[in-house]
Each structure stands twice: as C-alpha cells, then as structure tokens.
Amino acid sequence: MKPIIKVENVSKQYRIGSREVGSDLDQSIGRAFFGPLRWLNGARNRTHYEHIWALKDISFEVQPGELLGIVGRNGAGKSTLLKVLSRVTEPTTGQIELFGRLESLLEVGTGFHPELTGRENIYLNGAILGMKRQEIKGKFDEIVAFAEISQFLDTPVKFYSSGMYLRLAFAVAAHLEPEILVVDEVLAVGDAEFQQKCLGKMGEISKHGRTVLLVSHNMASIMNLCQRALLLKEGRIVEAGNPGEVVQNYLSTSRSGNGEVVWLDLEAAPGNEMVRLLSVRILQQGVEGPTADVDISREVLIEITYQNLEEGSPLYTGIWLRDQLATYVLSSANLPSMSLGEDPWYGQPHPLGVFRSICRIPGNFLNEGPYSVTAIVGKVPSKTQILEDRVLVFRVHDTGEMRKEYLGHWVGTVRPRLDWHTEQIETAAPVRELESSAAGSFVLE
C-alpha cells in the first residue's frame, strides 16, 4: 500500500542567540541606523551563535487510515516534527512527501483570523483546505454543534476564551475532512469532558480511513487509540512499533532532572548545624535511576538522603504529598504508627554520617497527574529541622492498566484498585397482562 506520509532523513537545525537574517533592504536600513552604535560598542555586543538539532535523521512512513502516536519528553522534538510536517517550518535537510490534504491543530486558534467571526473562520479554514463553499455548508451545522458555540457564532474570535477557541479549532479540523489530521498536546487546554469528546472523534476519524498524528502526554490515549507509536529522544526516533511496548519503554527509560534534587555543597544545603539535606529522589521498580514519570501500576519510592552533623541526635524523616491543586493527598513519616514495618532508626540517636530513608507508595494507588513532594527531617519529639516545601514534582501516567477502553479523566486524588464483586441474586420476573377489563394494564408476576 502506498503511504500517505513519507519522511526521509529529515533534520531541523535552529540557531540560538540571534534573529533571523532579513532582506538586503532590512540589513541596509539596519546598518544605516545602528552601524555607528555597533562600531562604538565594538566586541562587547558581538553575538555568539549556538546551533542545536531539534530533529536529526528522522525517517518513517504512515499508511492511510493509521492513527500514529508520538511520545517523548519535553524537548524531544515532537512539536518540531509536527511543524515540519505541517509546513509551518522547513526542514534543514531531508524530504517529506504528503499524499493528501493536511489540517493541523498545533496550538489554540491556529489558522484563525482574530477579526473574523466564528462563522467566517469556518468558511475561511474550509477554503484554505481547498473545499468548495457548498461542501463547507454541508458540514457547518455539525461543526457548530460539536464546538458548542452557537451563541457566539457571529462574534469575532478575538473575544473567545481559550476554551471556545479550542472547541471551534478542533471541530473545524475534525469535520472538514482532511486526509491527514495533525494534533499536538493542545487538547490539554480543554476540560475533561471535551478531551474525551475529542479523543472519541479522532478514533472515529481513523475508522473512516483518514490519518491522524497525535502528540500526547496522555499515555492511555496513545495505547488505546493508536495502532502504532514513535518514541522520540533528543530529536531522534529511538523506537517505533506497538503502542503498549513503546509507552512501557518510554516510562522505563525516560529520566528527568525533576526526578532528583541534589545539593553538592553541604553549606548551601537545606538544614542547620544539626542536619543537612543531601538529596531527594523519585525512583520506581524496573527503572534505572531517578525519574519524574512513573507508571500508575508500579510502586513509587521517595528517597530522602541527609547527613547527621550532631552526635546522638534522635531524628525522623517524613513527607507531604500534594496534587496539582495543592490539595494535601497524604502525609507520612517513618514512625511505627505510620508505616507497615518498624524503621529501626526512627527516633534513635544517630551517629555522625549519611542516612537514607525511603517511603514506598504502592502501585495502583495514586490517580494520574502531577504530585509535589515536601521533604521533612526532624528531631524527636516532633521538632522540625528541615522542611523543604515542594522540592520536586513527579507525574503519574496511566498506561491503560486501570483504564481499558475508558479514555476520560477519573475524578479523585487517589484511585486505588479496590475489590469489587457482582452477582445475580434474582431472575427477571416475567410480565403478563392482567385478566381484567382495564385495557393495557399489566402486573409483575
């Protein structure tokens, strides 16, 4: 089968620390006005250029009707790849072939004219896609119903909220029937109900033979919607294939500076003359080193390392955990009443030296989303010496382990796997007509 997208050895280089070079006229005017100043300033204002490769030797093909997921850490090159595919920016090297009409949703309101109304922008986007007015008219009511903006249809979109912008932008992109739909993480702007609506629509689009490229940090949507996934790292494709395997590899190998905070200078570390905090790390079973991205189904380890500087100090360690709304999820310490086992060092006189405490949070307990950790080291009885608030953040990803076919947002801060059991306790009673003169009357037998 002939691919609808063919990418061959595509690379994209950016120059950091300088503006794009303008036309000869722009440069001439600039020299006329600013040349003397540059001469006076001399070497002080010389620009030092640095070149980075956002993409490096990217090659892949996409088949018609395929829903391809693209995952990777921030800065991996995902958005740059979509911009290159969408012709927003040109590749430095390599070649891209598209064999279909492409519509992209890279950021809120992409392709909208702010002075035009919602109605006018629908027709404008359709015209850009090469559709005839009659074709757009046939889809118009469906677009408006999906976007839920009928009341503001004749209002200039510059007055729309970001949510209204997003609803209309996605509705236009999804309903004007491009052969290829490119969607970045922009859906994160919408509310949970609208995100679910969009994810369902993308699945529907793919089933009707159109191609979708989806960049998302929602691992469940990648696993449940996509037939194939790409994992990008430092501008390169490091894995391509089954979405489940790609996502598991991403969560097992991705590492982030946010997953570890280390103080190398003891004098600058949080604490006092009694105790100093050396590091706080997020670890997970099966993952080498610290990580800020954890699998919902695996145990999360919060490691606190500290140095005792006062002989015989009876110390304890603890944590606070908050969700993205700063709501306290839990607090815990290594005292016996708060842990499953007894920590032999709780409240005991500590000799001089470095100590490591690890708190284990079971898998299938936290809901997906970001959580901040506050690290605590104190002296018994209950005298806090170190309280490093929100020292780091980690994100829980649902890999589909608890979701199955549901792609929406689960409410709640925690989402433990609980025991459920359903059984039938009575068979359905047949319905028979009453033998009476009351027509249409019936009773349960």
C-alpha positions in Angstrom: 0.0 0.0 0.0 1.3 3.5 -0.9 2.0 5.6 2.3 0.1 8.9 2.8 3.1 10.4 4.6 6.7 9.6 3.7 9.5 11.2 5.8 13.1 10.6 4.7 16.2 11.7 6.7 14.6 14.9 7.9 16.7 17.1 10.2 15.9 20.5 11.6 18.6 22.9 13.0 18.0 26.1 14.9 20.4 28.9 15.6 20.2 30.2 19.2 21.1 33.7 20.2 20.3 35.6 17.0 17.4 36.8 15.0 16.6 35.5 11.5 18.5 37.4 8.8 16.2 39.8 7.0 16.2 41.0 3.4 19.0 43.1 1.9 16.9 46.2 2.3 16.3 45.4 6.0 20.0 44.9 6.5 20.9 48.1 4.7 18.4 50.1 6.8 19.8 48.4 10.0 23.4 49.3 9.1 22.4 52.9 8.4 20.7 53.4 11.7 22.6 51.1 14.0 26.0 50.7 12.3 27.7 53.6 14.2 26.4 52.3 17.5 27.8 48.8 16.7 31.1 50.4 15.8 31.2 52.2 19.2 30.2 49.2 21.2 32.8 47.0 19.4 33.3 43.5 20.6 31.0 43.9 23.6 27.9 43.4 21.5 29.1 40.5 19.3 26.5 37.8 19.1 27.7 34.3 19.9 25.7 31.7 17.9 24.9 28.2 19.1 23.3 25.6 16.8 21.1 22.8 18.0 19.5 20.0 16.1 15.8 19.7 17.1 15.4 16.8 14.7 18.2 14.5 13.4 17.8 12.0 10.6 14.1 11.2 11.1 12.6 8.6 8.7 9.2 6.9 8.8 6.1 6.2 6.8 2.4 6.5 7.7 -0.3 4.4 6.0 -3.7 5.8 5.0 -6.2 5.4 8.0 -3.5 4.9 10.5 -3.6 6.7 13.9 0.0 7.3 14.9 1.0 8.3 18.4 4.2 10.3 19.1 5.6 10.4 22.6 8.8 11.7 24.3 9.9 14.1 27.0 9.7 17.9 26.6 12.3 19.0 24.1 12.5 15.6 22.4 11.4 17.2 19.1 7.8 16.1 18.9 6.3 19.6 18.2 9.1 20.4 15.8 8.3 17.3 13.8 4.6 18.2 13.6 5.5 21.8 12.5 7.8 20.4 9.8 5.0 18.1 8.6 2.5 20.9 8.6 4.8 23.2 6.6 5.0 25.7 9.4 8.7 25.5 9.2 11.0 24.0 6.6 13.4 21.1 7.3 17.1 21.9 7.2 17.8 18.6 5.4 15.7 15.7 4.2 12.5 15.3 2.3 8.8 15.0 3.2 6.1 13.7 0.8 2.4 14.1 1.7 -0.2 12.4 -0.5 -3.3 14.0 1.0 -4.8 17.2 2.3 -3.4 18.1 5.8 -5.0 20.1 8.6 -3.0 20.8 11.8 -4.0 21.8 15.3 -0.7 22.8 16.8 -1.9 25.5 19.2 -5.2 27.2 20.2 -6.7 29.1 17.3 -4.2 28.0 14.7 -5.3 29.3 11.3 -8.0 31.7 12.7 -8.2 35.3 11.8 -8.9 37.2 15.1 -11.1 39.9 13.4 -13.4 37.4 11.7 -16.3 35.8 13.4 -16.5 32.1 14.2 -18.8 31.6 11.2 -16.4 33.4 8.8 -13.4 31.4 10.2 -15.2 28.1 9.5 -15.5 29.1 5.8 -12.0 30.5 5.7 -10.5 27.3 7.0 -12.5 25.2 4.6 -11.3 27.4 1.7 -7.7 27.0 2.8 -8.2 23.2 2.7 -9.5 23.6 -0.9 -13.1 22.9 -0.1 -16.0 24.4 -2.1 -18.5 26.6 -0.2 -21.2 24.0 -0.7 -19.1 21.3 0.9 -18.4 23.5 3.9 -22.1 24.4 4.2 -22.9 20.7 4.4 -20.6 20.3 7.4 -21.4 23.7 9.0 -24.2 22.6 11.5 -22.2 19.6 12.6 -19.2 21.8 13.3 -21.2 24.3 15.4 -22.9 21.5 17.4 -19.6 19.8 18.2 -18.0 23.1 19.2 -21.0 24.2 21.3 -20.5 27.9 20.4 -23.8 28.7 18.5 -24.5 31.6 20.8 -21.2 33.3 19.8 -21.0 32.2 16.2 -21.2 35.8 14.8 -18.8 37.2 17.4 -15.1 37.9 16.3 -13.0 35.1 17.6 -10.6 37.6 19.3 -13.2 37.8 22.0 -13.3 34.0 22.5 -11.9 32.3 25.6 -9.2 29.8 25.1 -11.7 27.0 25.7 -14.0 28.4 23.0 -11.1 28.8 20.6 -10.1 25.2 21.2 -13.5 23.8 20.7 -14.0 25.6 17.4 -10.5 24.9 16.2 -10.8 21.1 16.8 -14.3 21.0 15.4 -13.2 22.6 12.2 -10.1 20.4 11.9 -12.0 17.2 12.6 -15.1 17.8 10.4 -13.8 19.4 7.2 -12.4 16.0 6.2 -8.7 16.5 5.6 -7.0 13.2 4.6 -4.4 13.9 7.4 -5.1 15.4 10.8 -2.2 16.5 13.0 -2.9 17.2 16.6 -0.4 18.4 19.3 -0.9 18.4 23.1 -3.3 21.4 22.6 -6.2 19.2 23.8 -4.8 19.6 27.4 -6.3 23.1 27.4 -9.8 21.7 27.3 -11.9 20.4 30.1 -12.2 16.6 30.8 -15.5 16.2 29.0 -14.3 17.9 25.9 -11.0 15.9 25.9 -13.0 12.7 25.9 -15.2 14.0 23.1 -12.1 14.9 21.0 -10.4 11.5 21.6 -13.6 9.7 20.6 -13.7 11.8 17.4 -10.1 11.0 16.5 -10.9 7.3 16.8 -13.9 7.8 14.6 -11.9 9.7 12.0 -9.3 6.9 11.8 -12.0 4.3 11.4 -13.3 6.2 8.4 -10.0 5.9 6.6 -8.4 9.2 7.5 -4.9 9.5 9.0 -4.3 11.0 12.4 -0.9 12.0 14.0 -1.3 12.6 17.8 1.3 14.0 20.2 0.2 13.5 23.7 1.5 13.0 27.3 -1.7 11.0 28.0 -0.3 7.5 27.7 -3.7 5.9 28.0 -4.9 7.7 24.8 -1.7 6.6 23.0 -2.2 3.0 24.0 -5.9 2.7 23.4 -6.3 4.9 20.3 -3.2 4.4 18.2 -2.2 1.5 16.0 1.5 2.4 16.2 3.7 4.8 18.2 7.0 6.6 17.8 9.3 7.4 20.7 11.5 10.5 20.2 14.6 11.3 22.3 16.9 14.2 21.6 15.5 14.7 18.1 15.8 11.1 17.0 13.4 8.1 16.8 14.6 5.6 19.3 11.7 3.2 19.0 8.7 2.6 16.7 6.1 -0.1 16.9 3.4 -1.4 19.2 2.0 1.5 21.4 2.0 -0.6 24.6 5.6 -1.6 24.2 6.7 2.0 23.2 4.9 3.5 26.2 6.4 1.0 28.6 9.8 1.6 27.2 9.3 5.4 27.5 8.3 5.2 31.1 11.1 2.7 32.0 13.9 4.7 30.4 12.9 8.3 30.5 14.8 10.3 33.1 14.2 13.9 34.2 16.1 16.4 36.3 12.8 17.0 38.1 13.0 13.4 39.4 16.1 14.3 41.5 17.3 17.2 43.5 20.9 17.0 44.9 22.9 19.5 47.0 26.6 19.1 46.4 27.6 22.0 48.6 26.9 21.0 52.2 27.0 24.6 53.4 24.3 25.6 50.8 22.1 22.5 51.5 18.8 22.9 53.4 19.2 22.4 57.2 21.3 23.7 60.1 24.3 22.7 62.3 22.5 19.5 63.3 21.4 18.0 60.0 21.6 18.8 56.3 19.5 17.5 53.3 21.7 16.0 50.6 19.1 14.7 48.0 15.5 13.9 47.3 14.8 11.4 44.5 11.8 9.6 42.9 12.5 6.0 42.0 10.4 3.2 40.5 10.7 -0.5 40.3 12.2 -1.6 37.0 13.5 1.9 36.2 17.2 2.7 36.4 17.9 5.9 38.2 15.6 8.8 39.3 12.6 9.6 37.1 9.8 12.2 37.1 7.5 9.9 35.1 6.0 6.9 36.9 3.8 4.1 35.9 0.5 4.1 37.8 0.7 0.3 38.3 4.1 0.3 39.9 5.4 1.1 43.4 6.8 4.7 43.7 9.8 5.2 46.0 10.5 8.6 47.5 14.1 8.6 48.7 15.5 11.2 51.2 19.2 11.4 51.9 20.5 13.5 54.7 23.7 14.0 56.8 23.7 14.0 60.6 26.1 16.5 61.9 25.4 16.2 65.7 26.4 13.1 67.5 23.4 11.3 69.1 20.5 13.3 67.5 17.2 11.3 67.6 15.9 12.0 64.1 12.9 11.1 62.0 12.0 11.7 58.3 8.7 12.4 56.6 6.9 13.7 53.5 3.9 15.6 52.4 2.3 14.9 49.1 0.1 17.4 47.2 -1.8 17.2 44.0 -1.8 19.8 41.1 -4.4 21.9 43.0 -2.1 22.0 46.1 -4.5 19.7 48.0 -2.8 17.6 50.6 -3.0 13.9 49.4 -1.2 12.4 52.3 1.5 12.9 55.0 3.7 10.2 56.3 6.8 9.7 58.5 9.0 6.8 59.5 7.4 6.5 62.9 6.0 3.0 63.7 2.3 4.1 63.7 2.5 5.4 60.1 4.5 2.6 58.5 3.8 -1.0 57.7 7.0 -2.1 59.4 9.2 -0.6 62.1 12.0 1.6 61.0 14.9 0.8 63.3 16.3 4.4 63.0 13.1 6.3 64.0 13.8 8.5 67.0 17.0 6.6 67.7 20.3 8.5 68.4 22.0 8.9 65.1 25.8 8.7 64.9 27.6 11.2 62.6 27.2 10.2 59.0 24.9 10.0 55.9 21.5 8.3 56.1 18.9 7.3 53.5 15.2 7.0 54.2 12.8 5.5 51.6 9.0 5.8 51.6 7.1 3.4 49.4 3.8 4.3 47.8 2.0 1.2 46.4 1.2 0.9 42.8 -2.4 1.4 41.6 -3.0 3.9 44.5 -2.4 7.5 43.1 -4.5 8.9 40.3 -2.8 10.0 37.1 -1.4 13.6 37.1 1.3 15.6 38.8 2.2 15.5 42.5 4.7 17.6 44.5 6.8 16.3 47.4 7.8 18.1 50.5 10.7 16.6 52.3 10.9 16.7 56.2 13.7 15.8 58.6 13.1 16.4 62.3 14.2 15.7 65.8 12.1 13.6 68.2 9.9 14.7 69.8 8.3 16.4 66.7 10.8 19.3 66.3 11.2 20.0 62.6 14.8 20.8 61.4 14.3 20.7 57.7 11.0 21.3 55.7 11.9 21.7 52.0 8.5 22.5 50.5 7.6 21.1 47.1 11.2 20.1 46.5 10.3 18.2 43.3 7.4 17.1 41.2 6.6 13.8 39.6 3.8 12.7 37.2 1.8 9.5 37.4 0.9 8.1 34.0 -1.9 5.6 33.3 -0.6 3.1 30.8 -4.0 1.5 30.3 -3.6 -0.8 33.3 -6.7 0.5 35.0 -8.4 2.2 32.1 -9.1 -0.4 29.5 -11.5 1.2 26.9 -12.3 4.4 29.0 -10.2 7.4 27.9 -11.7 10.1 30.1 -10.5 11.6 33.3 -11.0 9.7 36.5 -12.0 12.0 39.3 -10.3 11.9 42.7 -6.8 12.4 44.0 -6.3 8.7 44.7 -7.5 5.9 42.5 -6.8 2.6 44.3 -7.6 -0.7 42.9 -10.3 -2.0 45.2 -12.1 -5.3 45.4 -15.5 -5.5 43.6 -17.8 -8.4 43.2 -21.2 -8.6 41.3 -23.6 -11.5 41.3 -27.2 -12.0 40.2 -29.5 -12.5 43.2 -32.8 -12.8 41.4 -34.0 -13.8 38.0 -36.1 -11.3 36.0 -39.8 -11.7 36.7 -42.0 -12.2 33.5 -44.6 -9.7 32.7 -48.2 -10.8 31.9 -51.3 -8.9 31.2 -53.9 -8.6 33.9 -57.1 -10.5 33.3 -59.3 -7.5 33.8 -61.4 -5.1 31.8 -58.7 -2.4 32.2 -57.1 -2.3 28.7 -53.4 -2.1 28.7 -53.0 -2.9 32.4 -50.2 -5.3 33.4 -48.6 -6.6 36.6 -45.3 -8.3 37.6 -45.9 -12.0 38.2 
